[in-house]
């Protein structure tokens, strides 16, 4: 199996996910501490935006590497990667 498209910035992606993990832990603590609903919702919104940012970055990398390489290869691989990318975009739009 080929390396993922984000292989060159794997460390940066992991750092962003670690930061998001900290945000979610903070939200958990806010609920434990009975913080004001709107403050909790604001933090949830920030974590959601951060996850969406990572998802869009990964999608960009997938398109730039995996899909481009599949299109160059042509045939069934090209069709499969294009369908896969389209389905990923649809999932992101629905979220």
C-alpha positions as CSV (number, residue, x, y, z in Angstrom):
1,X,0.0,0.0,0.0
2,X,1.3,3.5,-0.9
3,X,2.1,6.1,1.8
4,X,-0.8,8.4,2.6
5,X,-0.9,11.8,1.0
6,X,-0.2,13.6,4.3
7,X,3.0,11.6,4.9
8,X,5.2,14.7,4.5
9,X,3.4,16.6,7.2
10,X,2.3,13.8,9.5
11,X,4.0,15.4,12.5
12,X,2.0,18.6,12.0
13,X,-1.3,16.7,11.5
14,X,-0.6,14.8,14.8
15,X,0.2,18.0,16.6
16,X,-3.1,19.5,15.4
17,X,-5.0,16.4,16.6
18,X,-3.2,16.5,20.0
19,X,-4.4,20.1,20.4
20,X,-8.0,19.1,19.5
21,X,-7.7,16.3,22.0
22,X,-6.8,18.8,24.6
23,X,-9.8,21.0,23.6
24,X,-12.1,18.0,24.0
25,X,-10.7,17.2,27.5
26,X,-11.2,20.9,28.4
27,X,-14.9,20.6,27.3
28,X,-15.3,17.5,29.4
29,X,-13.8,19.4,32.4
30,X,-16.2,22.4,31.7
31,X,-19.2,20.0,31.9
32,X,-17.8,18.4,35.1
33,X,-17.5,21.9,36.6
34,X,-21.1,22.8,35.6
35,X,-19.9,25.7,33.4
36,X,-22.4,27.9,31.6
37,X,-24.0,26.2,28.6
38,X,-23.1,28.9,26.1
39,X,-19.4,28.7,27.1
40,X,-19.4,24.9,26.6
41,X,-21.2,25.3,23.3
42,X,-18.6,27.9,22.2
43,X,-15.8,25.5,22.9
44,X,-17.6,22.6,21.2
45,X,-17.9,24.8,18.1
46,X,-14.2,25.6,18.2
47,X,-13.2,22.0,18.5
48,X,-15.6,21.1,15.6
49,X,-14.0,23.8,13.4
50,X,-10.6,22.5,14.3
51,X,-11.5,19.0,13.3
52,X,-13.1,20.2,10.1
53,X,-9.8,22.1,9.4
54,X,-7.8,18.8,9.8
55,X,-10.3,17.0,7.6
56,X,-10.1,19.6,4.8
57,X,-6.3,19.4,5.0
58,X,-6.3,15.6,4.7
59,X,-8.8,15.8,1.8
60,X,-6.5,18.4,0.1
61,X,-3.5,16.1,0.5
62,X,-5.5,13.1,-0.7
63,X,-6.6,14.9,-3.8
64,X,-3.1,16.3,-4.5
65,X,-1.4,12.9,-4.1
66,X,-3.6,9.8,-4.1
67,X,-6.1,11.0,-6.6
68,X,-3.6,12.6,-8.9
69,X,-1.5,9.5,-9.0
70,X,-4.6,7.3,-9.6
71,X,-5.7,9.6,-12.5
72,X,-2.2,9.3,-14.0
73,X,-2.5,5.5,-13.7
74,X,-5.9,5.5,-15.2
75,X,-8.3,2.6,-15.5
76,X,-10.2,1.1,-12.5
77,X,-7.9,2.7,-10.0
78,X,-8.7,6.2,-11.3
79,X,-12.5,5.5,-11.2
80,X,-12.2,4.1,-7.6
81,X,-10.2,7.0,-6.3
82,X,-12.5,9.6,-7.9
83,X,-15.6,7.8,-6.4
84,X,-13.8,7.6,-3.0
85,X,-12.9,11.3,-3.0
86,X,-16.5,12.3,-4.1
87,X,-17.9,10.2,-1.2
88,X,-15.5,11.8,1.3
89,X,-16.5,15.3,0.1
90,X,-20.2,14.4,0.5
91,X,-19.6,13.2,4.1
92,X,-17.7,16.4,4.9
93,X,-20.5,18.6,3.4
94,X,-23.1,16.7,5.5
95,X,-21.2,17.1,8.7
